Amino acid sequence: MAAQVLAKAGVAVHLYDAMPSVGRKFLLAGKGGLNLTHSEPHEPFVSRYAERADTLAPWLEAFGGPAVRDWAAGLGVSTFVGSSGRVFPSDMKAAPLLRAWLHQLRQQGVQFHMRHRWLGWDEAGALLFQAPAGRVAVPARAVLLALGGGSWARLGSDGAWWPLLDQRGVPLAPLRPSNGGFEVAASNRAVSAPSAGADAASAAPALTGWTPFFSERFAGQPFKSVALRFAGADGSVFERRGEFVATRLGVEGSLVYAVSARLRDAIERDGKATFHLDLLPDHSAERVLSEVRHPRGSRSLSSHLKGRLGLEGIKMAVLNELLSREALADPATLATAIKALPITVVATRPLDEAISSAGGVRFEGLDPQLMLRQCPGVFCAGEMLDWEAPTGGYLLTASLATGRHAAWGLLQWLGRGEAPSLA
Ligand SMILES: Cc1cc2nc3c(=O)[nH]c(=O)nc-3n(C[C@H](O)[C@H](O)[C@H](O)COP(=O)(O)OP(=O)(O)OC[C@H]3O[C@@H](n4cnc5c(N)ncnc54)[C@H](O)[C@@H]3O)c2cc1C
């Protein structure tokens, strides 16, 4: 996006990328349908960026959901709003959009230099690259870094820029997983009935993961139409319906990603975080209790719950996994667990597996045009900046919006005109 703004303004743009081709993460996002942006109004949209909402607001106002859709349309790709309000290309593919975009950039004169890994600066201040033919130094009048975060390193963004900017005194926040999965505490198992003594979930966890029985049968299976509730230490409460999947060691997926920043922060602070799962959000607690209490005769508990409440599959399995025999036999404890099953997570999955990264270049190290205060003429954009957001199209939108804004800043730096008003 930065290259597009710069080339359109008539600047000679050279785009360097370590990989053999550009946009690999963009293409991977296409596997999930390429959620380009979100259709919600500006205020709720901006609130998704939490503590960075105020910082990003003007850039997202200048280039938010509607602008992203117009931009795609300008490249011949129509979009539609899905039932969740998320926006996708009509064909739900990334490749045609990327192809059209690269074609346009080439026509605008952008020159692509692939397999050029940026290594920092040489003594004369030129950019240093590891290229197929060896090291090359490239002097540049201005530089815009859009090197991404640190997840899915095999797609190119490996966070190797972090020490390079650190050495220059740029204020940086450590890269941390955002929108990633978690490992459950092994001590989740056997939530006890009140009479059976202490809640095992509160014991210090030593191991992570489900039982081999549960993970072998249910890893990869979705928890559908559930509600997740997490009360933070600051008194804030996250509560949302959605779905997520069980993994071999824990949980991941859209509903978990939505709460992942809070869970991650709680784990960093307390070593664990416990959320509550409502397995039947369409049923009141009273209804669940009365159905659980209903005499079941000779039926097994599983067929009783399936028949009376439609509770089956992974939902039944997770009750068996986490509740003790006594808890399962006690209707009040069982009904409470169906409506609010405590699940304790104790570890985030590694950054490389996450959808995105938190942390990166701190905004206090950047001027309002996104130029590094420590490195005049060097601008930064995209996921390498210190913001995070849930999935929903917010990641690409802010990457595009900051790319556009930094490019306007760079043009101003070159004395090539005023940035448009962001009022
Ligand atoms: C599986 C997955 C699915 C996703 N789906 C969505 C989605 O549907 N919607 C959404 O909004 N977001 C999605 N995202 C997130 C989104 O793709 C990223 O936030 C976005 O691509 C960030 O853009 P960027 O330009 O800042 O960084 P990147 O897209 O990561 O690009 C950075 C580029 O810099 C290059 N680079 C890095 N270091 C160097 C170096 N030293 N020298 C030279 N080149 C270097 C890399 O090769 C790469 O091409 C998804 C992410 C993943 C992993």
The ligand as a Tripos MOL2 file, in Angstrom:
@<TRIPOS>MOLECULE
LIG
   53    58     1     0     0
SMALL
NO_CHARGES

@<TRIPOS>ATOM
      1 C1         -2.7710  -17.8140    8.8740 C.3       1 LIG1
      2 C2         -3.0370  -16.3190    8.8610 C.ar      1 LIG1
      3 C3         -4.2580  -15.8450    8.4090 C.ar      1 LIG1
      4 C4         -4.5360  -14.4720    8.4300 C.ar      1 LIG1
      5 N1         -5.7500  -14.0420    7.9970 N.ar      1 LIG1
      6 C5         -6.0350  -12.7200    8.0600 C.ar      1 LIG1
      7 C6         -7.3060  -12.2370    7.6090 C.ar      1 LIG1
      8 O1         -8.1310  -12.9830    7.0780 O.2       1 LIG1
      9 N2         -7.5630  -10.9070    7.7680 N.ar      1 LIG1
     10 C7         -6.6540  -10.0360    8.3170 C.ar      1 LIG1
     11 O2         -6.9560   -8.8510    8.4440 O.2       1 LIG1
     12 N3         -5.4290  -10.4570    8.6760 N.ar      1 LIG1
     13 C8         -5.1010  -11.7750    8.5720 C.ar      1 LIG1
     14 N4         -3.8650  -12.2040    8.9560 N.ar      1 LIG1
     15 C9         -2.8720  -11.2080    9.4200 C.3       1 LIG1
     16 C10        -2.3050  -10.4140    8.2370 C.3       1 LIG1
     17 O3         -1.9450  -11.3020    7.1900 O.3       1 LIG1
     18 C11        -1.1010   -9.5900    8.6910 C.3       1 LIG1
     19 O4         -1.4570   -8.7910    9.8030 O.3       1 LIG1
     20 C12        -0.5740   -8.6920    7.5730 C.3       1 LIG1
     21 O5         -0.1520   -9.4840    6.4840 O.3       1 LIG1
     22 C13         0.5600   -7.8110    8.0440 C.3       1 LIG1
     23 O6          1.0320   -7.0840    6.9440 O.3       1 LIG1
     24 P1          2.4940   -6.4620    6.9300 P.3       1 LIG1
     25 O7          2.6900   -5.9190    5.5570 O.co2     1 LIG1
     26 O8          2.6810   -5.5700    8.0830 O.co2     1 LIG1
     27 O9          3.4560   -7.7080    7.1520 O.3       1 LIG1
     28 P2          3.6440   -9.0480    6.2990 P.3       1 LIG1
     29 O10         2.4330   -9.3550    5.4980 O.co2     1 LIG1
     30 O11         4.1160  -10.0660    7.2780 O.co2     1 LIG1
     31 O12         4.8010   -8.6830    5.2780 O.3       1 LIG1
     32 C14         6.1040   -8.4180    5.7150 C.3       1 LIG1
     33 C15         7.0580   -8.6670    4.5600 C.3       1 LIG1
     34 O13         8.3530   -8.2460    4.9780 O.3       1 LIG1
     35 C16         9.2950   -9.2030    4.5030 C.3       1 LIG1
     36 N5         10.4750   -9.1430    5.3940 N.ar      1 LIG1
     37 C17        10.5150   -9.3520    6.7210 C.ar      1 LIG1
     38 N6         11.7550   -9.1850    7.1710 N.ar      1 LIG1
     39 C18        12.5310   -8.8860    6.1110 C.ar      1 LIG1
     40 C19        13.9060   -8.5560    5.9330 C.ar      1 LIG1
     41 N7         14.7710   -8.5360    6.9480 N.pl3     1 LIG1
     42 N8         14.3510   -8.2740    4.6830 N.ar      1 LIG1
     43 C20        13.5010   -8.2570    3.6330 C.ar      1 LIG1
     44 N9         12.1870   -8.5500    3.7340 N.ar      1 LIG1
     45 C21        11.7170   -8.8550    4.9650 C.ar      1 LIG1
     46 C22         8.5740  -10.5160    4.5350 C.3       1 LIG1
     47 O14         9.1430  -11.4390    3.6470 O.3       1 LIG1
     48 C23         7.1570  -10.1090    4.1600 C.3       1 LIG1
     49 O15         6.9250  -10.2360    2.7670 O.3       1 LIG1
     50 C24        -3.5440  -13.5670    8.9060 C.ar      1 LIG1
     51 C25        -2.3010  -14.0470    9.3230 C.ar      1 LIG1
     52 C26        -2.0330  -15.4060    9.3060 C.ar      1 LIG1
     53 C27        -0.6900  -15.9050    9.7660 C.3       1 LIG1
@<TRIPOS>BOND
     1     1     2 1
     2     2     3 ar
     3     2    52 ar
     4     3     4 ar
     5     4     5 ar
     6     4    50 ar
     7     5     6 ar
     8     6     7 ar
     9     6    13 1
    10     7     8 2
    11     7     9 ar
    12     9    10 ar
    13    10    11 2
    14    10    12 ar
    15    12    13 ar
    16    13    14 ar
    17    14    15 1
    18    14    50 ar
    19    15    16 1
    20    16    17 1
    21    16    18 1
    22    18    19 1
    23    18    20 1
    24    20    21 1
    25    20    22 1
    26    22    23 1
    27    23    24 1
    28    24    25 2
    29    24    26 1
    30    24    27 1
    31    27    28 1
    32    28    29 2
    33    28    30 1
    34    28    31 1
    35    31    32 1
    36    32    33 1
    37    33    34 1
    38    33    48 1
    39    34    35 1
    40    35    36 1
    41    35    46 1
    42    36    37 ar
    43    36    45 ar
    44    37    38 ar
    45    38    39 ar
    46    39    40 ar
    47    39    45 ar
    48    40    41 1
    49    40    42 ar
    50    42    43 ar
    51    43    44 ar
    52    44    45 ar
    53    46    47 1
    54    46    48 1
    55    48    49 1
    56    50    51 ar
    57    51    52 ar
    58    52    53 1
@<TRIPOS>SUBSTRUCTURE
     1 LIG1         1 GROUP 0 **** ****
